[in-house]
Amino acid sequence: MYDMKNLGKLKLLETHAPEAMKAFTAFDQAALAEGAIPKKYKELIALGVAFTTQCPYCIEIHTNNARRAGASDPEIAETILVSAALRAGGAITHGTHAMK
């Protein structure tokens, strides 16, 4: 089901909803551009979110982008563990609703 070739179909979205795709692309580029937060850290943030949403496309794209921006294996490893801790923490804190 997940094949990076599927991303080629984004052109179909651009064909059928050009203004929305243009707006999305501009927003995505602006959000990830160098700014007050350096690009490397933005890509590590994106990677952490990708781990929690479990999107294989985002994981591959943002891993590659983070590496190109200078992220090291230890930085990516810590990003994985921070993501895991947040996801587990969410389960724990939401679990309090089940306690009587």
WOCORDA-V38208 format. One record per pair of residues at least 12 apart in sequence whose C-alpha atoms are under 10 Angstrom apart, sorted by the first residue. I is the first residue (numbers start at 1). J is the second residue. D is the distance in whole Angstrom. If there is no record, write none. Layout:
BEGIN
I	J	D
I	J	D
END
This chain:
BEGIN
2	55	9
2	56	7
2	57	8
3	56	9
3	57	8
4	56	9
4	57	7
4	60	9
4	61	9
6	57	9
7	57	8
32	45	10
32	46	9
38	69	9
39	65	9
39	66	8
39	68	10
39	69	7
39	70	9
39	71	10
40	62	10
40	65	8
40	66	6
40	67	8
40	68	8
40	69	5
40	70	6
40	71	6
40	72	10
41	66	8
41	69	9
41	70	10
41	71	8
41	75	10
42	62	9
42	65	10
42	66	8
42	69	10
43	61	9
43	62	6
43	63	8
43	64	9
43	65	6
43	66	5
43	67	9
43	68	10
43	69	8
43	71	9
44	62	7
44	63	8
44	65	9
44	66	6
44	67	9
44	69	10
44	71	8
44	75	8
44	76	7
44	78	10
44	79	7
44	80	9
45	62	9
45	66	9
45	79	8
45	83	9
46	58	8
46	59	8
46	61	10
46	62	6
46	63	9
46	65	10
46	66	9
46	79	10
47	59	6
47	60	9
47	61	9
47	62	5
47	63	6
47	64	10
47	65	9
47	66	8
47	76	8
47	79	7
47	80	8
47	83	9
48	62	9
48	63	10
48	76	9
48	78	9
48	79	6
48	80	6
48	81	9
48	82	7
48	83	5
48	84	9
48	86	10
49	62	10
49	79	9
49	80	10
49	83	7
50	62	8
50	63	10
50	80	10
50	83	9
51	79	9
51	80	7
51	81	10
51	82	10
51	83	6
51	84	8
51	87	9
52	80	9
52	82	10
52	83	6
52	84	7
52	85	10
52	86	8
52	87	6
52	88	10
53	83	10
53	87	10
63	76	8
END
